[in-house]
């Protein structure tokens, strides 16, 4: 039974892979970094330059939304709570270079609508309105972003603004004190995968805003707007791939074209990050990034599937029986069955694998009942050694059992002999009589 391996771009030509998937691409446009992870465990299934720092551009907005969802969870905000647009909010939405939608002074915008505007049309104005709903101090909000990044284990991430657009583009309407107004945010494919995985698992409702090719905001009001998603891998979009349900795109002159894709289908739950596709001078990069991303994702799906390693119930395990109430399941390489062992009343997998973070591990299940020898490994040599240790450690118990059995046998033999003698005496008395 072979050990599982993550697929790496070192052994796969991304350009040829993408062409083989049916997309026409140029080598100079290929991603600078990419990663695909198992969103259940954090195990890396594909990687290429995952720790190289890049400008995530508008993908930065995912952290802002994360903090909003966390604040809602704490009860300090709600999806229905309304934020009244200021004169500054409207002015920001009118700046051509960073404008993605219309914000009107005096209009009350529900938090939920601002989340939609932030994630789909990537509204910079809506993003700042969300940040201000948490704290009116723009510098303190960035501090919160960096603190959360550190808490999540995003060790190579530094935020300098809330939206991914450098502060100097806001024409004076956004000036976080203590932060370089010309400096973009910095992160890595690994760190963004950590963020997306945690958001996907902790606040899955966010994906309801990102899983459609077309989204309407402020529906049924005079301020209704309709947006086509920038995530062209969502079903119904130009490069739609069944199972993709989010998450966010981003592009800038510093970072080129980037996106995060979340995927859920047939129990497969994945996060993909693609960074640095194409060149900012060619806006076709908005589409090109999805051809590379789709090809990588399809490749992973061809090689991995969600499998049941050990179903719940009773199992024969090398001379004894074990019982589990839960099945042992995970995303695993197709055609491979991982080894497992009983250890400390748990069934653990004996796999090698690289994870996003050090504290992430393979799944395990509790052994609720067992009979026979405990904690026996499957390998013959290790099993023999374990049995030897087991016998030595339990020698006294064995002696008591054997001694008790011998004593019982002697008692039974004694009783049998006494009974026989009594019978013989009885016969002799009858003969005398």
C-alpha positions in Angstrom: 0.0 0.0 0.0 1.7 3.1 -1.2 2.1 6.4 0.6 0.0 9.3 -0.6 1.7 12.2 -2.2 0.6 15.8 -3.0 0.9 16.6 -6.7 3.4 19.3 -7.4 4.0 21.6 -10.3 7.7 20.5 -10.3 6.6 17.3 -11.9 3.7 18.7 -14.0 4.0 21.4 -16.7 1.2 23.8 -15.9 1.1 25.2 -19.4 0.9 21.7 -21.0 -1.6 20.7 -18.4 -3.8 23.6 -19.3 -3.5 23.0 -23.0 -4.4 19.4 -22.5 -7.5 20.5 -20.7 -8.6 22.3 -23.9 -7.5 25.8 -23.2 -5.2 27.9 -25.4 -2.7 29.7 -23.2 0.8 31.3 -23.5 3.7 30.2 -21.2 4.4 33.8 -20.1 0.9 33.9 -18.6 1.2 30.9 -16.3 0.5 31.5 -12.5 3.4 32.6 -10.3 1.9 30.5 -7.4 -0.9 28.0 -6.9 -2.2 25.6 -4.4 -5.1 23.1 -3.9 -6.0 21.8 -0.4 -8.3 19.4 1.2 -10.7 21.7 3.0 -11.5 19.1 5.6 -8.0 18.6 6.9 -5.8 21.2 5.3 -3.7 18.6 3.5 -2.0 20.0 0.4 -2.9 18.2 -2.8 -1.2 20.5 -5.3 1.5 23.2 -4.7 3.6 25.6 -6.7 5.6 28.4 -5.0 3.0 28.5 -2.2 5.2 30.6 0.2 6.2 33.3 -2.3 4.8 36.7 -1.2 2.4 38.3 -3.7 -0.1 41.2 -3.9 -3.5 39.6 -3.5 -5.3 42.8 -4.6 -9.1 42.5 -4.0 -8.8 39.1 -2.5 -7.9 41.1 0.6 -11.6 41.8 0.9 -12.1 38.2 2.1 -10.4 39.1 5.4 -12.7 42.1 5.8 -15.7 39.9 5.2 -14.3 37.3 7.7 -14.1 40.0 10.4 -17.6 41.1 9.6 -18.9 37.5 9.9 -17.0 37.1 13.2 -18.5 40.3 14.5 -22.0 39.1 13.6 -21.3 35.8 15.3 -20.4 37.7 18.5 -23.7 39.5 18.3 -22.2 43.0 17.7 -23.6 43.2 14.2 -26.4 41.6 12.2 -27.0 40.9 8.5 -30.1 43.1 8.6 -28.4 46.0 10.4 -28.2 49.0 8.1 -25.3 51.4 7.4 -26.2 54.9 6.2 -23.9 55.9 3.3 -21.9 59.1 3.9 -20.9 61.8 1.5 -17.4 60.2 1.5 -18.8 56.8 0.7 -20.5 58.2 -2.4 -17.4 60.0 -3.4 -15.3 56.9 -3.2 -17.8 55.0 -5.4 -17.4 57.7 -8.0 -13.6 57.4 -8.3 -13.3 55.8 -11.7 -10.1 53.8 -11.1 -11.5 52.0 -8.1 -15.3 52.2 -8.7 -17.3 49.0 -9.0 -20.8 50.1 -8.1 -22.9 53.1 -7.1 -23.3 54.1 -3.5 -25.7 57.0 -2.8 -25.3 59.3 0.2 -28.1 58.9 2.8 -29.3 55.5 1.6 -29.4 52.8 4.3 -27.6 49.7 3.1 -28.1 46.4 5.0 -24.8 44.6 6.0 -25.8 41.6 3.9 -26.1 43.8 0.8 -22.7 45.3 1.5 -21.2 41.8 1.8 -22.6 40.9 -1.6 -21.2 44.1 -3.1 -17.8 43.4 -1.5 -17.5 39.8 -2.7 -19.1 39.9 -6.2 -18.5 43.3 -7.9 -15.6 43.9 -5.5 -16.9 47.3 -4.4 -14.2 49.3 -2.6 -16.7 51.7 -1.2 -18.9 48.8 0.2 -15.7 47.3 1.8 -14.9 50.4 3.7 -18.5 50.8 4.8 -18.2 47.3 6.3 -14.9 48.1 7.9 -16.4 51.3 9.4 -19.3 49.4 10.8 -16.8 47.5 13.0 -14.6 50.6 13.8 -14.5 54.1 12.4 -10.7 54.1 12.9 -9.3 52.7 9.6 -5.9 52.0 11.2 -7.5 50.0 14.0 -9.4 47.9 11.5 -6.2 47.1 9.6 -4.7 46.1 13.0 -7.6 43.7 13.4 -6.9 42.3 10.0 -3.3 41.6 10.8 -4.1 40.2 14.2 -6.6 37.8 12.7 -4.0 36.8 10.1 -1.5 36.0 12.8 -4.1 34.1 14.8 -5.1 31.9 11.8 -1.4 31.1 11.1 -1.0 33.3 8.1 2.6 33.9 8.9 3.6 35.7 5.6 0.8 38.2 5.4 0.8 41.9 6.0 -2.2 44.1 5.4 -1.8 47.8 4.7 -5.4 48.5 3.6 -8.9 46.9 4.0 -9.8 46.4 0.3 -6.7 45.5 -1.7 -6.6 48.9 -3.4 -3.7 51.0 -2.2 -4.8 53.9 0.0 -3.4 56.6 -2.3 -6.0 55.6 -5.0 -8.8 56.9 -2.7 -7.9 60.5 -3.4 -7.7 61.4 0.3 -10.9 59.8 1.4 -9.1 56.8 3.0 -6.0 57.5 5.0 -5.1 54.8 7.6 -2.7 56.4 10.0 0.7 54.6 10.2 0.4 52.7 7.0 2.2 53.4 3.7 -0.5 54.7 1.3 1.4 53.4 -1.7 2.2 49.9 -0.4 0.0 47.0 -1.5 -0.9 44.1 0.8 1.3 41.1 0.9 0.5 37.4 1.3 1.1 33.9 -0.1 -0.9 31.2 -1.7 -0.6 29.1 1.5 -1.8 31.9 3.7 -4.8 32.7 1.5 -5.7 29.0 1.5 -5.7 29.1 5.3 -8.0 32.1 5.3 -10.4 30.6 2.7 -10.5 27.2 4.3 -11.4 28.7 7.7 -14.0 31.0 6.2 -15.5 28.1 4.2 -15.8 25.9 7.2 -16.7 28.5 9.9 -19.0 30.7 7.8 -20.3 28.5 4.9 -23.2 30.9 4.4 -20.8 33.3 2.7 -20.7 31.0 -0.3 -24.4 31.6 -0.9 -23.3 35.1 -2.1 -20.6 33.9 -4.4 -22.0 30.7 -6.1 -24.0 32.5 -8.9 -22.9 33.9 -12.2 -25.2 36.9 -11.8 -26.0 38.7 -8.5 -28.5 41.5 -7.7 -28.0 43.9 -4.8 -30.6 46.1 -3.1 -33.2 44.2 -5.1 -36.6 45.7 -5.1 -35.3 49.2 -4.2 -34.5 52.2 -6.4 -30.9 51.4 -5.9 -31.0 47.8 -7.3 -27.9 46.8 -9.3 -27.1 43.7 -11.3 -23.6 42.3 -11.5 -21.9 39.5 -13.5 -19.4 37.7 -11.3 -15.7 38.1 -12.0 -15.3 34.5 -10.9 -15.7 32.9 -14.3 -15.3 29.4 -12.9 -18.7 29.5 -11.3 -21.3 27.4 -13.1 -23.1 29.5 -15.7 -20.1 31.8 -16.2 -17.7 31.7 -19.2 -15.4 29.0 -17.8 -18.0 27.5 -15.4 -16.9 24.3 -13.6 -19.6 22.2 -11.8 -18.9 22.3 -8.1 -17.2 25.7 -7.9 -19.2 27.9 -5.4 -16.8 30.8 -4.7 -14.9 32.7 -3.6 -13.1 35.9 -4.8 -11.0 37.4 -7.5 -8.4 40.2 -7.4 -6.2 42.0 -9.8 -3.7 44.9 -9.7 -0.6 46.2 -11.5 1.5 44.8 -8.7 0.0 41.3 -8.5 -1.5 40.7 -11.9 -4.6 38.4 -11.9 -5.5 36.2 -8.9 -8.4 34.2 -7.6 -9.6 31.8 -4.9 -12.0 29.0 -5.9 -13.9 26.9 -3.4 -15.3 23.6 -4.6 -17.9 21.2 -3.2 -19.2 18.2 -5.1 -19.4 14.4 -4.4 -18.2 15.1 -0.9 -15.0 16.7 -2.3 -14.4 19.9 -0.5 -11.4 21.9 -1.9 -9.8 25.3 -1.8 -7.8 26.5 -4.7 -5.6 29.7 -4.9 -4.1 30.9 -8.1 -1.9 34.0 -8.1 0.0 36.1 -10.6 -1.6 35.1 -13.9 -0.8 37.1 -17.0 0.1 40.8 -17.1 -1.9 43.8 -15.9 -1.5 45.4 -19.4 -3.7 42.7 -20.8 -7.1 42.6 -19.2 -7.8 39.3 -20.7 -6.0 38.0 -17.6 -9.5 38.1 -16.0 -10.4 35.1 -18.1 -6.9 33.5 -18.5 -6.6 32.9 -14.7 -9.6 30.6 -14.8 -8.2 28.5 -17.6 -5.1 27.7 -15.5 -7.1 27.3 -12.4 -9.7 25.0 -14.0 -7.0 22.8 -15.5 -5.2 22.5 -12.1 -8.5 21.7 -10.3 -9.5 19.2 -12.9 -6.1 17.5 -12.5 -6.5 17.2 -8.8 -10.1 15.8 -9.2 -8.7 13.2 -11.6 -6.2 12.0 -9.0 -8.1 12.3 -5.8 -11.6 11.3 -4.5 -13.5 11.2 -1.2 -13.3 7.6 0.1 -14.4 5.5 3.1 -11.2 4.0 4.5 -13.0 2.0 7.2 -16.8 1.9 7.6 -18.4 2.2 11.1 -19.1 -1.1 12.9 -17.2 -4.2 13.9 -14.0 -5.2 12.2 -11.6 -8.2 12.4 -8.1 -6.9 13.1 -5.4 -9.5 13.2 -6.7 -11.8 15.8 -9.1 -9.5 17.6 -12.2 -7.4 17.0 -12.6 -3.7 17.1 -15.8 -1.6 17.0 -16.2 2.0 15.9 -19.3 4.2 15.8 -18.0 6.4 13.1 -16.5 5.6 9.7 -13.0 6.8 8.8 -13.3 8.9 5.7 -11.1 11.3 3.8 -9.9 12.7 0.4 -7.3 10.2 -0.8 -5.5 9.4 -4.0 -7.5 7.3 -6.3 -6.5 3.6 -6.4 -4.6 3.8 -3.2 -5.6 2.4 0.2 -3.8 3.9 3.2 -2.5 1.8 6.1 -4.1 2.2 9.5 -3.4 1.1 13.0 -5.1 0.9 16.4 -3.3 3.2 18.8 -4.4 4.6 22.1 -8.0 3.5 21.5 -8.0 5.3 18.1 -7.7 4.2 14.5 -5.0 6.3 13.0 -3.8 6.5 9.4 -0.1 5.8 8.7 0.3 8.4 5.9 2.8 11.0 5.0 1.5 14.4 4.0 2.1 18.1 4.0 -0.4 20.4 5.6 -1.1 24.1 5.5 -0.3 24.3 9.3 1.6 22.2 11.8 -1.4 21.5 14.0 -3.4 19.9 11.1 -3.6 16.1 10.9 -5.2 13.2 9.2 -8.7 12.1 10.5 -9.0 9.4 13.1 -11.9 7.6 14.8 -12.4 6.3 18.3 -12.5 2.5 19.1 -15.5 2.1 21.3 -15.1 -1.7 22.0 -12.5 -4.3 21.3 -11.7 -7.9 22.2 -8.4 -9.7 22.1 -5.1 -8.0 22.0 -5.1 -4.2 22.0 -3.1 -1.8 19.8 -1.8 -4.3 17.3 -0.2 -2.8 14.2 -0.9 -4.4 10.9 2.8 -4.9 9.9 3.9 -8.5 10.8 7.2 -7.6 12.4 5.7 -4.8 14.4 2.8 -7.0 15.4 5.1 -9.8 16.6 7.1 -7.2 18.7 3.8 -5.8 20.1 2.6 -9.3 21.0 5.9 -10.0 22.8 5.7 -6.8 24.8 2.0 -7.5 25.5 2.8 -11.0 26.9 5.7 -9.7 29.1 3.6 -6.8 30.4 0.7 -9.2 31.2 2.8 -12.1 32.5 1.4 -11.9 36.0 -2.2 -11.8 34.6 -1.4 -14.9 32.5 0.1 -16.7 35.5 -3.0 -15.9 37.6 -5.2 -17.2 34.9 -3.2 -20.4 34.3 -2.7 -21.0 38.1 -6.4 -20.5 38.7 -7.3 -22.9 35.9 -4.9 -25.6 37.3 -6.3 -25.2 40.8 -9.8 -25.5 39.4 -8.8 -28.6 37.5 -7.2 -30.2 40.6 -10.3 -29.5 42.6 -12.5 -31.1 40.0 -10.2 -34.1 39.8 -10.2 -34.4 43.6 -14.0 -34.2 43.7 -14.2 -36.9 41.0 -11.9 -39.2 42.9 -13.8 -38.7 46.2 -17.1 -39.4 44.4 -15.6 -42.6 43.0 -14.4 -43.7 46.4 -17.8 -43.1 47.9 -19.5 -45.1 45.2 -17.1 -48.0 45.7 -17.7 -48.0 49.5 -21.5 -48.1 48.9 -21.2 -51.1 46.6 -19.0 -52.9 49.2 -21.6 -52.4 51.9 -24.3 -53.8 49.8 -22.3 -56.9 49.1 -21.6 -57.4 52.9 -25.3 -57.1 53.6 
